[in-house]
């Protein structure tokens, strides 16, 4: 951090104070944000991360809150070597989907395929929760290749039903509750209740860093996703 205590910049990241006890780390893109967030979690699990009460990733930021000395932490993170995130790290949650969304034909046209091919294309990728927002349990999932990115709808809907599987820009998502929304709807999760359960120790099923696979409902691996799995790994790391 600079002598005036305002901002530290190094290579791909910028660290700046966010109040007296927080540090906001800014990254240039989603990939490096995910990698930095994963490194923070790795260091916390290893016991080498200085005291941090809360870790909040965003699209291109990671907020470290409850930090006793933000200036000292800024100097430390500036020296970190942060490896890229690999596809084989993180919990895996399988989400069953019926590919029956009202925007299926529009997305198919944008992708240059038939509507019956959208599900196979969408389900052929492994996604990762980059960050959460908009509504409780709403995870922004990265993993679609650029050729499959689609724009938001020109006219948002006043009500998107719970369980709607949607696309917008580089993200895929599942609406955990009925809300307004402007994303392209390509399918339905038959039972969206596990996405957000306040009675569960980890209320959100899809938390940052979790890997997600979409499987066709009724297929051999489909089922109702629950806090651990419809097929999940080992214990979790504690505008639509």
C-alpha positions as CSV (number, residue, x, y, z in Angstrom):
1,X,0.0,0.0,0.0
2,X,1.2,3.5,-0.7
3,X,2.6,5.8,1.9
4,X,-0.8,7.6,2.2
5,X,-2.4,4.2,3.0
6,X,-4.8,4.5,0.1
7,X,-4.1,1.9,-2.6
8,X,-1.6,-0.8,-3.5
9,X,-1.2,-2.0,-7.1
10,X,0.8,-4.9,-8.4
11,X,0.6,-6.7,-11.6
12,X,-3.0,-8.0,-12.0
13,X,-4.5,-6.7,-8.8
14,X,-5.3,-3.5,-7.0
15,X,-5.9,-3.5,-3.2
16,X,-7.6,-0.6,-1.5
17,X,-9.1,0.0,1.9
18,X,-12.9,-0.4,2.4
19,X,-13.4,1.2,5.7
20,X,-11.2,0.8,8.7
21,X,-11.2,-3.0,8.8
22,X,-11.7,-4.3,5.2
23,X,-9.7,-4.7,2.1
24,X,-11.1,-4.6,-1.4
25,X,-9.0,-6.5,-4.0
26,X,-9.8,-5.7,-7.6
27,X,-8.8,-8.1,-10.5
28,X,-8.9,-7.5,-14.2
29,X,-11.2,-10.4,-15.2
30,X,-13.4,-13.2,-13.9
31,X,-10.7,-15.9,-14.3
32,X,-8.2,-14.1,-12.1
33,X,-10.9,-13.1,-9.6
34,X,-11.8,-16.8,-9.3
35,X,-8.1,-17.7,-8.9
36,X,-7.5,-15.1,-6.2
37,X,-10.6,-16.2,-4.3
38,X,-9.5,-19.8,-4.5
39,X,-6.1,-18.8,-3.2
40,X,-7.6,-16.9,-0.3
41,X,-9.7,-20.0,0.7
42,X,-6.6,-22.3,0.3
43,X,-4.5,-20.1,2.6
44,X,-7.4,-19.9,5.1
45,X,-7.7,-23.7,5.1
46,X,-3.9,-24.1,5.5
47,X,-3.9,-21.6,8.4
48,X,-1.6,-19.1,6.6
49,X,-4.2,-16.4,6.0
50,X,-4.1,-13.5,8.4
51,X,-7.3,-13.0,10.4
52,X,-10.2,-12.3,8.1
53,X,-13.8,-12.6,9.3
54,X,-15.6,-12.7,5.9
55,X,-14.6,-13.3,2.3
56,X,-17.0,-11.9,-0.3
57,X,-16.2,-12.5,-4.0
58,X,-17.7,-10.4,-6.8
59,X,-17.5,-10.3,-10.6
60,X,-14.0,-8.7,-10.5
61,X,-13.4,-8.1,-6.8
62,X,-12.8,-10.0,-3.5
63,X,-13.7,-8.2,-0.3
64,X,-11.8,-9.3,2.8
65,X,-13.8,-8.0,5.8
66,X,-12.9,-8.0,9.5
67,X,-9.2,-7.4,8.8
68,X,-7.2,-6.0,11.8
69,X,-4.6,-4.3,9.6
70,X,-5.7,-3.8,5.9
71,X,-2.5,-2.0,5.0
72,X,-0.4,-5.0,6.1
73,X,-2.6,-7.4,4.3
74,X,-2.5,-5.4,1.1
75,X,1.3,-5.6,1.2
76,X,1.1,-9.4,1.7
77,X,-1.4,-10.1,-1.1
78,X,0.7,-8.1,-3.5
79,X,3.4,-10.7,-3.2
80,X,1.2,-13.8,-3.6
81,X,1.7,-16.1,-6.5
82,X,-1.8,-17.1,-7.5
83,X,-2.1,-20.2,-9.7
84,X,-5.1,-20.5,-12.1
85,X,-8.1,-22.4,-10.9
86,X,-8.3,-25.9,-12.3
87,X,-11.5,-27.7,-13.3
88,X,-10.9,-30.6,-10.9
89,X,-11.0,-28.5,-7.7
90,X,-14.0,-27.7,-5.6
91,X,-17.2,-29.4,-4.6
92,X,-19.6,-30.6,-7.4
93,X,-23.3,-30.2,-7.3
94,X,-25.5,-31.7,-10.0
95,X,-28.6,-29.8,-10.9
96,X,-31.4,-31.6,-12.7
97,X,-33.0,-29.7,-15.6
98,X,-35.9,-30.0,-17.9
99,X,-34.9,-28.0,-21.0
100,X,-38.3,-26.5,-21.6
101,X,-37.7,-22.7,-21.1
102,X,-39.7,-20.1,-23.1
103,X,-36.5,-18.7,-24.6
104,X,-35.1,-22.0,-25.7
105,X,-35.8,-21.3,-29.4
106,X,-34.3,-17.9,-29.2
107,X,-31.1,-19.2,-27.6
108,X,-30.9,-22.0,-30.1
109,X,-31.0,-19.5,-32.9
110,X,-28.3,-17.4,-31.3
111,X,-26.2,-20.6,-31.0
112,X,-27.0,-21.8,-34.5
113,X,-28.4,-25.1,-33.4
114,X,-31.8,-26.7,-33.1
115,X,-33.8,-26.2,-29.8
116,X,-33.4,-29.9,-29.0
117,X,-29.6,-29.4,-29.0
118,X,-29.5,-26.6,-26.4
119,X,-29.7,-29.0,-23.5
120,X,-26.8,-31.2,-24.7
121,X,-24.6,-28.1,-25.3
122,X,-25.5,-26.5,-22.0
123,X,-25.0,-29.7,-20.0
124,X,-21.7,-30.5,-21.7
125,X,-19.8,-27.9,-19.6
126,X,-18.8,-27.8,-15.9
127,X,-19.6,-24.5,-14.3
128,X,-18.2,-22.8,-11.2
129,X,-20.0,-20.4,-8.9
130,X,-18.1,-17.1,-9.3
131,X,-20.1,-15.1,-6.8
132,X,-23.6,-14.8,-5.4
133,X,-26.0,-11.8,-5.4
134,X,-29.3,-10.4,-6.6
135,X,-31.4,-12.8,-4.4
136,X,-30.5,-15.2,-1.6
137,X,-29.1,-18.4,-3.1
138,X,-28.7,-16.9,-6.6
139,X,-25.2,-18.0,-7.9
140,X,-23.6,-16.6,-11.0
141,X,-22.0,-19.6,-12.8
142,X,-19.1,-19.2,-15.2
143,X,-18.0,-21.9,-17.6
144,X,-19.9,-21.2,-20.9
145,X,-17.4,-20.7,-23.8
146,X,-17.6,-17.2,-25.4
147,X,-19.3,-18.6,-28.5
148,X,-22.3,-19.5,-26.3
149,X,-22.7,-16.2,-24.5
150,X,-26.1,-14.6,-25.1
151,X,-27.5,-11.1,-24.3
152,X,-30.1,-10.4,-21.7
153,X,-33.6,-10.0,-23.0
154,X,-34.5,-6.6,-24.4
155,X,-37.6,-6.6,-22.2
156,X,-37.3,-8.1,-18.7
157,X,-40.1,-10.3,-17.3
158,X,-42.0,-9.0,-14.3
159,X,-41.9,-12.6,-12.9
160,X,-39.5,-15.4,-13.4
161,X,-40.5,-18.6,-11.7
162,X,-38.4,-20.3,-9.1
163,X,-36.3,-23.0,-10.6
164,X,-35.9,-21.3,-14.0
165,X,-32.5,-22.1,-15.6
166,X,-31.2,-19.0,-17.3
167,X,-28.4,-17.5,-19.3
168,X,-27.1,-13.9,-19.7
169,X,-23.7,-12.8,-21.0
170,X,-21.0,-15.2,-19.7
171,X,-23.2,-16.5,-16.9
172,X,-25.7,-19.3,-16.2
173,X,-27.9,-19.4,-13.2
174,X,-30.9,-21.0,-11.5
175,X,-33.5,-18.7,-9.9
176,X,-34.1,-19.8,-6.3
177,X,-37.3,-17.9,-6.0
178,X,-39.8,-16.1,-8.1
179,X,-38.5,-12.6,-9.0
180,X,-38.4,-10.2,-11.9
181,X,-35.6,-10.9,-14.3
182,X,-34.2,-10.3,-17.8
183,X,-32.2,-13.4,-18.4
184,X,-32.9,-16.0,-21.2
185,X,-34.8,-18.9,-19.8
186,X,-33.8,-22.3,-21.2
187,X,-35.1,-24.8,-18.7
188,X,-36.5,-25.6,-15.3
189,X,-35.1,-27.2,-12.2
190,X,-38.1,-29.4,-11.1
191,X,-37.5,-28.8,-7.3
192,X,-35.7,-25.5,-6.6
193,X,-36.2,-25.7,-2.8
194,X,-32.6,-26.9,-2.1
195,X,-31.1,-23.8,-3.7
196,X,-31.9,-21.8,-0.5
197,X,-32.8,-23.3,2.8
198,X,-32.4,-21.0,5.8
199,X,-32.8,-24.0,8.2
200,X,-29.7,-25.6,6.7
201,X,-26.3,-24.8,8.2
202,X,-25.2,-23.6,4.8
203,X,-28.3,-21.9,3.5
204,X,-27.2,-21.5,-0.1
205,X,-26.6,-24.7,-2.1
206,X,-24.5,-22.8,-4.6
207,X,-21.7,-21.0,-2.9
208,X,-18.6,-19.3,-4.5
209,X,-16.1,-21.9,-5.7
210,X,-18.6,-24.7,-6.0
211,X,-18.6,-26.6,-9.3
212,X,-21.9,-27.3,-11.0
213,X,-23.1,-29.7,-13.6
214,X,-26.5,-29.6,-15.2
215,X,-28.1,-33.0,-16.0
216,X,-31.3,-33.7,-17.8
217,X,-34.1,-34.4,-15.4
218,X,-35.1,-38.0,-15.6
219,X,-31.7,-39.2,-16.7
220,X,-29.6,-41.7,-14.9
221,X,-27.8,-39.1,-12.8
222,X,-30.6,-36.7,-12.3
223,X,-32.3,-36.2,-8.9
224,X,-33.1,-33.6,-6.4
225,X,-30.0,-31.6,-5.5
226,X,-29.4,-31.3,-1.8
227,X,-26.9,-29.5,0.4
228,X,-24.2,-32.1,-0.2
229,X,-25.1,-33.6,-3.5
230,X,-27.2,-34.9,-6.2
231,X,-23.5,-35.8,-6.6
232,X,-21.1,-33.7,-4.7
233,X,-17.5,-33.7,-3.5
234,X,-16.2,-33.6,0.1
235,X,-17.3,-31.0,2.7
236,X,-17.9,-27.5,1.5
237,X,-15.7,-24.5,2.1
238,X,-17.5,-22.7,4.7
239,X,-28.9,-8.2,-11.2
240,X,-30.6,-10.9,-12.8
